[in-house]
Amino acid sequence: MDQRKMTEAQRAYEAKRAAKAGMSLEKWLANKEKDAAAERAQAEKTAKAEAAPKKPGFFARMLEKAQKPL
């Protein structure tokens, strides 16, 4: 989260979490943003892989037709 967009309460909460983790607030926010970006990239990658199932090839379709009863 950008410090300009955070309210004083949010900033205090993040400062407590940073202190508990033994980091400075700036380092904590940078680490949090990096983790969020990695999570978004991973979610995008999995969504892209699941979204486009591949159509069966020519021979697979022919074998499927050959195994159907007349």
C-alpha positions in Angstrom: 0.0 0.0 0.0 1.2 3.4 -0.8 1.8 5.6 2.2 -0.1 8.5 0.6 -3.3 6.3 0.3 -3.1 5.0 3.9 -5.0 6.6 6.8 -3.3 7.2 10.1 -5.0 4.1 11.6 -3.8 1.9 8.7 -0.3 3.3 9.0 -0.3 2.6 12.8 -1.5 -1.0 12.2 1.1 -1.6 9.5 3.8 -0.1 11.8 2.8 -2.6 14.6 3.0 -5.5 12.2 6.4 -4.3 10.9 7.7 -4.0 14.5 6.4 -7.4 15.3 8.3 -8.8 12.3 11.4 -6.8 13.2 11.4 -4.6 10.1 11.1 -0.9 9.4 7.7 0.3 8.1 9.2 1.1 4.7 10.8 -2.3 4.3 7.6 -4.0 5.5 5.5 -2.2 3.0 8.0 -2.9 0.2 8.0 -6.6 1.1 4.2 -6.7 1.3 3.9 -5.1 -2.1 6.4 -7.6 -3.6 4.5 -10.5 -2.1 1.2 -9.2 -3.5 2.7 -8.8 -6.9 4.1 -12.3 -6.9 0.7 -13.6 -5.8 -1.1 -11.7 -8.6 1.4 -13.1 -11.1 0.8 -16.7 -9.9 -2.9 -16.3 -10.0 -2.8 -14.9 -13.5 -0.6 -17.7 -14.6 -2.9 -20.4 -13.2 -6.0 -18.6 -14.6 -4.4 -18.5 -18.0 -3.5 -22.2 -17.9 -7.0 -23.2 -16.9 -8.9 -20.9 -19.2 -7.7 -22.4 -22.5 -8.3 -26.1 -22.7 -6.7 -27.5 -25.8 -8.9 -29.0 -28.5 -8.2 -32.6 -29.2 -5.9 -33.2 -32.3 -6.9 -34.7 -35.6 -6.0 -38.3 -34.7 -7.6 -38.1 -31.3 -10.9 -37.0 -32.8 -10.7 -39.8 -35.4 -10.0 -42.4 -32.7 -12.9 -41.1 -30.7 -15.2 -41.3 -33.7 -13.9 -44.8 -34.5 -14.8 -46.1 -31.1 -18.4 -44.8 -31.1 -21.0 -47.5 -31.9 -22.8 -47.2 -35.3 
